[in-house]
């Protein structure tokens, strides 16, 4: 771990951010949840419908940390915690604003 703000993308639709005290991770937590909640690793999955995917994962045993919220970069992000404690973000890309 370098301590820098790091973001890596391995495959389309799957992103991972990792950090110990990363300002970027704190910013994302505040946007998605309203406070710092993630541990050292948070995994993000792009989904076609953030609300529906969130409901399915909660029904399967995930804990809802924050319902889907629109971000400044035009995505709809939800935060969940998997049964093993892993923080998950589900994000849906929104259409660009017209005008």
Buried (B, 14 or more C-beta within 10 A) or exposed (E): EEEEBBBEEEEEEEBEBBBEEBEEBBEBBEBBBEEEBBEEEBBBBBBEEBBEBBBEBBEEEBEEBBBBBEBEEEBBBBBBBBEEEBBBBBBBBEEEEEE
